[in-house]
Amino acid sequence: MFLTKRIVFCFILIVALGAQGCKSKFEKLKASTNTAQKYQEGVKLYNKKSYTKALSLFDDLVGRYRGQSEAEDLYYYYSYTHYHLRDYVTARYHFKIFADTYPSSPKAEECRYMAAYCFYLESPTYSLDQANTLKAIEALQLFINLYPRSDRSQEAAKLIQDLRDKLEIKSFENAKMYLEIGDFKSAVIAFKNSMRDYPDTKFAEEMEFLTIKAQYLYAKNSFENKQEERFNEAIQLYTEFIESYPDSKFVKDALQLKTDSEIGIENAKKLLALETAATN
């Protein structure tokens, strides 16, 4: 019995020692307290694009090097490691911390830009919520304000325009959605608001035409006593549209809406006259 227990104990000890011996060089380094060697290996792994392993080492080092001369470069690598791993939320946080902590660093401008750029990368497709798009515009504009002469400011301005284009598309699509679901009054308001917010929009011609259409349908679906006023508004929108786009591809359809609006006014007047005669 005693011999059996001794054999089992020896077997466990051998397995444990074998497992210890099988630890990889990286695992042994990670478990060590040799911070200088960890730093050197972390940078090597980063340069080899082994970002997951590099991050594992940098995570151990950031706190230990705080306040030391190596801390600045380490934090720079640390921020970019998150970026290369596409963890843009964490990356932008650390880029900002770097710029705030080392404002005199030659890398401060770059990190401030990268923090804003990470916001840009988080901006979703136009059909989704655009909160991050607005934050990205704000961050990029702040960068331009801080570094107006930087070459990166030109790139930031291009990114802002790209984000604004996305917001413009979303605004246009939202207005069309109201038209599609039959909320014609809201569609008219949304198209007008979109053109006010984006006066140079590439969708201006189509939006103005769709505003006529929405106004016509709004009038058509109103009570007879409201129709004349609302059809007249559609006719006025038609007049403004033709003045702005006399050669538009929508001219024929717009003219039909004007004609239908005029017919609608006449029909509304007749119905109201009949109702008045009936009550008398």
Buried (B, 14 or more C-beta within 10 A) or exposed (E): EEEEEEEEEEEEEEEEEEEEEEEEEBEEBBEEEEBEEBBEBBBEBBEEEBBEBBBBBBEBBBEBBEEEEEBBBBBBBBBBBBBBBEBBEBBBBBBBBBBEBBEEBEBBBBBBBBBBBBBBBBBEEBEEEBEBBBBBBEBBBBBBEBBEEBEBBEBBBEBBEBBBBBBBBBBBBBBBEBBEEEBBBBBBBBBBEBBEEBEEBEBBBBBBBBBBBBBBBBBBEBEBEEBBEBBBBBBBBBEEBBEEBEEBEBBEEBEEBBEBBBEBBEBBEEEBEEEEEEEE
